[in-house]
């Protein structure tokens, strides 16, 4: 059934009012909200999202670094403790010692002994001597000295003698040192241990070992040394 001219005129008037053509069947589709949104709004939303990402990334990295440092083992910066056996700097100047003339046999024995003495006695390093390096040696500061050759010591028969590493020693106490002399060797060896070193017999084991290797037994061996 055809519309009346009045109805057509009313439709045209509505078209003119909102500027939207009237569909032929008279039914309008609902408006698309996205079509009506400004194009700048999309750009603003994308920019805000990008900015949020850029801000969040450094924070995430910082949190990760802090967490790693917290669980990582700490690097030790402690200064190593010096060894308990370390001694301070000692004098290296020559130690004054006498060098009496020796007969051929004792001189040969003494040279053999000196060649076998160690570079150190306990923690005391060897030092040069003023005379007779082929028969004398010195260690530490104050100096512990080793003298090869000389005369047999004389002492009362009641004195004690001490065997250290198969070498028999007589111990004589002096004001500034303990003097140990062998009493069972063909060539006597005398060791002076400064009083400050204490327990003098503990300083001769390495010397005794060198004596056993180089100085033959001999002389009138005291009964306390006989094995």
C-alpha positions in Angstrom: 0.0 0.0 0.0 1.6 3.3 -1.0 2.4 5.9 1.5 0.5 9.1 1.5 2.2 12.2 0.4 1.8 13.5 3.9 3.8 10.6 5.3 6.5 11.0 2.7 6.7 14.6 3.5 7.1 13.8 7.2 10.0 11.4 6.5 11.8 13.9 4.4 11.5 16.4 7.2 13.1 14.0 9.6 15.9 13.4 7.1 16.5 17.0 6.8 16.5 17.4 10.6 19.4 15.0 11.4 21.1 14.8 8.0 20.9 11.0 7.8 19.2 9.5 4.8 16.2 7.5 5.7 16.5 3.9 4.6 14.1 2.8 2.0 12.3 0.4 4.4 12.0 3.1 7.0 14.1 1.2 9.6 17.4 2.8 10.9 20.5 0.7 12.0 21.8 1.6 15.5 24.8 4.0 15.4 28.4 2.5 15.7 30.1 4.0 18.8 33.5 3.3 17.4 32.7 5.2 14.2 31.8 8.2 16.3 35.1 8.1 18.5 37.7 10.7 17.5 40.9 9.2 15.8 43.1 11.1 18.3 41.7 9.1 21.2 43.2 5.9 19.8 46.6 7.5 19.5 46.4 8.8 23.1 45.6 5.4 24.5 48.5 3.7 22.6 50.9 6.4 23.8 49.8 5.9 27.4 50.3 2.1 27.1 53.8 2.6 25.7 54.8 5.0 28.4 53.6 2.6 31.1 55.7 -0.1 29.5 58.8 2.1 29.4 58.4 3.1 33.1 57.8 -0.5 34.2 60.8 -2.1 32.4 63.6 -0.3 34.4 61.7 -1.0 37.7 61.5 -4.7 36.8 65.3 -4.7 36.0 66.1 -3.0 39.3 64.1 -5.4 41.3 65.8 -8.3 39.6 69.3 -6.9 40.3 68.4 -6.3 44.0 67.1 -9.9 44.3 70.2 -11.4 42.7 72.5 -9.4 45.0 70.6 -10.6 48.0 70.9 -14.2 47.2 74.5 -14.1 45.8 77.2 -15.1 48.3 79.2 -12.2 49.5 82.9 -12.0 48.4 85.2 -12.2 51.3 87.5 -9.1 51.7 89.1 -10.2 55.0 92.9 -9.8 55.1 94.7 -13.1 55.6 96.0 -13.6 59.1 99.8 -13.8 59.2 101.2 -17.2 60.1 101.9 -17.6 63.8 105.5 -18.7 63.0 106.3 -15.5 61.2 109.1 -13.6 62.8 110.0 -10.0 62.4 112.9 -8.8 60.3 116.2 -10.0 61.7 119.7 -8.6 61.3 121.7 -9.8 58.3 125.0 -8.3 59.3 128.0 -10.7 59.9 128.2 -12.3 63.3 131.5 -11.9 65.0 133.1 -15.3 65.6 136.7 -16.5 66.2 138.3 -19.0 63.8 141.2 -20.8 65.5 143.6 -22.7 63.2 142.6 -26.4 62.8 144.7 -29.4 62.0 144.1 -31.1 58.7 141.8 -33.8 59.9 139.5 -31.5 62.0 139.4 -28.9 59.2 138.2 -31.6 56.8 135.5 -32.8 59.2 134.3 -29.2 59.9 134.1 -28.4 56.2 131.9 -31.5 55.7 129.7 -30.5 58.7 129.2 -26.9 57.5 128.2 -28.1 54.1 125.4 -30.1 55.6 124.0 -27.5 58.0 120.5 -26.2 57.0 119.8 -22.7 55.8 117.4 -22.2 58.8 117.3 -23.6 62.3 113.6 -23.6 63.2 112.5 -20.0 62.2 116.0 -18.4 62.3 117.7 -17.8 59.0 121.4 -18.3 58.6 123.7 -15.2 58.7 127.2 -14.6 57.6 130.1 -14.8 60.0 133.2 -12.5 60.3 135.7 -15.4 60.2 136.0 -19.1 59.4 132.8 -19.8 57.3 134.3 -23.3 56.7 134.0 -24.0 60.5 131.5 -21.5 61.9 127.8 -20.7 61.3 125.3 -18.3 62.8 121.5 -18.1 62.8 118.9 -15.5 63.9 119.0 -12.3 65.9 120.4 -12.5 68.6 122.6 -15.0 66.9 122.7 -18.7 67.7 126.2 -19.9 66.7 127.7 -23.2 65.7 131.5 -23.6 66.1 133.4 -26.7 64.8 136.8 -27.7 66.2 138.5 -26.7 69.4 139.1 -28.7 72.6 137.0 -31.2 74.4 135.0 -29.6 77.3 135.9 -30.5 80.8 133.2 -30.9 83.4 132.4 -32.7 86.6 131.4 -36.4 86.2 128.2 -35.6 88.1 127.0 -33.2 85.3 124.2 -34.4 83.2 124.6 -35.1 79.5 121.8 -35.2 77.0 121.4 -37.3 73.9 119.6 -35.5 71.0 119.2 -37.3 67.7 122.0 -39.8 68.6 124.5 -37.0 69.5 125.5 -36.5 73.2 125.7 -33.0 74.5 126.9 -31.3 77.6 125.0 -28.3 78.7 126.7 -25.4 80.5 124.6 -22.4 81.6 126.1 -19.0 81.2 124.7 -15.5 81.9 123.7 -14.7 78.4 123.5 -18.1 76.7 123.3 -21.9 77.1 126.4 -23.6 75.7 126.0 -27.1 74.3 129.1 -29.0 73.4 129.4 -32.5 71.9 131.2 -35.1 74.1 131.0 -38.2 71.8 132.7 -36.9 68.6 136.3 -36.9 67.4 136.0 -33.2 66.6 134.0 -31.2 69.2 131.1 -28.9 68.1 129.9 -26.1 70.3 126.5 -24.4 70.0 125.6 -21.2 71.8 121.9 -20.6 72.3 120.9 -17.1 73.4 119.1 -17.0 76.8 116.1 -15.4 75.2 115.5 -18.5 73.0 114.7 -20.8 76.0 114.8 -24.6 76.1 118.2 -24.8 74.4 118.1 -28.6 73.7 115.2 -28.0 71.3 117.4 -26.0 69.0 120.0 -28.7 68.3 118.0 -31.6 66.6 118.8 -30.5 63.0 122.4 -29.8 64.0 122.6 -33.2 65.6 121.4 -34.8 62.3 124.1 -33.0 60.3 126.7 -34.1 62.9 125.7 -37.8 62.6 126.2 -37.6 58.9 129.6 -35.9 58.9 131.5 -36.2 62.2 132.6 -39.6 63.4 132.2 -40.7 67.0 135.3 -40.7 69.2 136.9 -39.6 72.4 136.1 -40.6 75.9 132.4 -40.9 75.8 130.7 -40.4 79.2 128.7 -43.2 80.6 125.5 -41.3 80.3 125.9 -41.2 76.5 126.8 -44.8 76.0 124.1 -46.8 74.2 
